[in-house]
Every structure is written in C-alpha cells, then in structure tokens.
Amino acid sequence: MNIQPNIETYITLITLALSLIGSYFILRVDWKRYGLIFIISGIVGNILCYIFVRIGLYSFPYRLFPTISIMPFYVILTIFPFYVILGIYYSPKPFVWKIPFYWALIHIGMLFETLAANFTDLIEYNAKWDFWDSYTWWWIFLLVFEWVSIYIIPDEKRKPLDYDILRYDRTGWFILHFILIVTIFLGGFYLGKVL
C-alpha cells in the first residue's frame, strides 16, 4: 500500500481528522446516544452511496485505499455522521428555525462537494446525476436524521442555537444570509458555466 502525496490525499486526511475531532466533542456529551446516531448515519450513508455508485450515478476516481472498496467508506463513516450529529446538536428547537439552520449547513456541504467535483478527483458525477440530485439527498439525509434524533437524543443533551440570533437584524441573520447569498451566487455561476 502506497499513499500518493496529492491534493486529494491531503484533503481526505484533513477532513477525516477534522470530522473525528469535531465528532469527539459532540460524542463526549452522550457517547451512547450520539454514538448510535453516528453509527446509524454512517451505515445508511454507506449503503446509499454504494447503491448510487453501483447503478452508475457517480463515482470516486480517487480513494485513499482503492483496493479495499469502490468508494471511500471511511469518509462516509466519519464526515457524514459528523455533519449529522453537528446538525442535531446545534439545531434550534422550534422546527421553523431548523429549516434556515439546515439550509446554511447544506449550502456549505454542497459548496465543498461542488468544489471537489470540479477541481479534484474525489467525486465525479455521471450523466444521470447532478448538483440538484446531491442537494436533494443532502436535505433528505439530514432531515431524516433530525427526525430520528427526536426519539434518541433528549433536549438536555443538545445545545440548540438561540433562534433569536437568526431573527432580522441579528448576528445570526447576517451570517445565515451571507452563507446563502454567496453559495447561491456561486451556484448560479456554476450553472452558467455548465450550460
């Protein structure tokens, strides 16, 4: 086994390290409950990804361990579950405020996925898959686990953002709109470039 020193290797190792560190800080709040969500989301993510790769929707030209799997299972077992538990831990309590919170999270995730698809060999969309398919599946994946978490993670084990900071003319409102405006602009630029 020879790991090649290229941009994909560095991105993979850095994101793995950051997601494991971030996961540690959330898992230590309640390792059994958050660990259960972490494991379930990792398994479901790998199953979905495997199905999508097998039917040819996308592929992973670069994998840290290409002889082990057709997809980077270790990434899906760490990065996606971290994103899931991060969302669950910090999502505001009223459902109406969960939507803008997850909207920003999904736009950040899609920004990185789009950059990876266009400038690296980490992921490659095939003819039947595009930006909007990923966007839709991000929403489904994160909101399903937000719903599942209601039955697993009690309120006292969460640290929801105070939704008042997301109200008009507050710091969170400006941060949320900055994320959305920048990513929507970049999405429009990307669409124009593709067309």
C-alpha positions, -999 to +999 in steps of 0.1 A: +000+000+000+015+033-012-004+065-004+003+091-030+010+127-019-015+147-039-042+173-032-069+145-028-048+128-002-043+159+018-080+169+016-091+135+026-068+133+056-075+168+068-113+163+065-111+130+083-090+145+111-113+175+115-145+154+114-131+130+140-120+158+163-154+175+159-173+143+165-153+136+197-165+169+212-202+160+205-199+123+213-185+131+247-218+148+256-235+114+255-215+088+236-242+062+237-270+082+221-249+104+198-228+073+190-259+054+180-269+082+156-233+084+144-231+047+136-266+045+120-260+075+098-226+061+087-241+027+078-271+043+060-248+067+042-225+039+031-255+018+019-270+047-001-236+056-015-229+020-025-262+018-043-257+051-061-222+041-072-233+006-083-261+020-105-236+045-120-249+078-107-214+089-095-180+075-089-149+082-068-119+082-091-095+089-061-098+068-030-072+066-002-074+028-002-085+019-038-081-018-034-104-020-004-136-005-019-152+012-049-160+041-026-143+059+003-163+041+030-141+056+058-150+091+046-187+083+047-183+066+081-168+098+096-176+130+077-213+125+070-221+112+106-202+142+120-223+165+099-254+147+111-246+150+148-234+186+144-268+195+129-287+176+156-266+191+185-269+227+174-302+229+155-326+254+170-355+239+190-385+253+171-389+235+138-395+267+118-359+277+127-344+243+119-350+250+082-328+281+078-302+264+100-301+233+079-303+254+048-270+270+057-254+237+066-265+221+033-252+250+013-218+248+030-218+210+023-228+215-013-202+242-018-174+217-008-190+189-028-192+210-059-156+222-054-145+186-050-164+175-081-150+203-103-114+207-090-104+172-077-108+136-084-126+129-051-160+126-067-173+125-103-209+130-113-220+107-141-247+115-168-276+106-146-265+127-115-260+164-110-258+192-085-296+191-077-297+154-070-270+159-044-287+189-030-320+169-027-303+140-010-284+163+015-319+176+026-334+141+029-304+127+047-301+155+073-338+160+079-345+123+083-318+120+110-330+152+126-364+134+129-348+102+141-329+121+167-362+132+184-366+096+196-329+091+206-314+124+218-332+142+247-334+180+247-310+183+277-283+166+256-284+192+229-271+228+226-296+244+203-287+278+188-309+305+203-332+312+174-334+349+184-299+353+168-314+342+135-341+370+136-338+400+113-310+424+122-292+400+145-257+385+140-270+350+130-293+366+104-263+383+087-242+351+089-271+330+075-277+354+047-241+358+039-238+320+035-269+317+014-262+347-008-226+336-015-234+300-022-265+308-043-244+332-063-217+306-068-244+280-077-257+304-104-221+310-116-216+272-117-248+266-136-239+293-161-205+277-166-220+243-171-247+255-196 
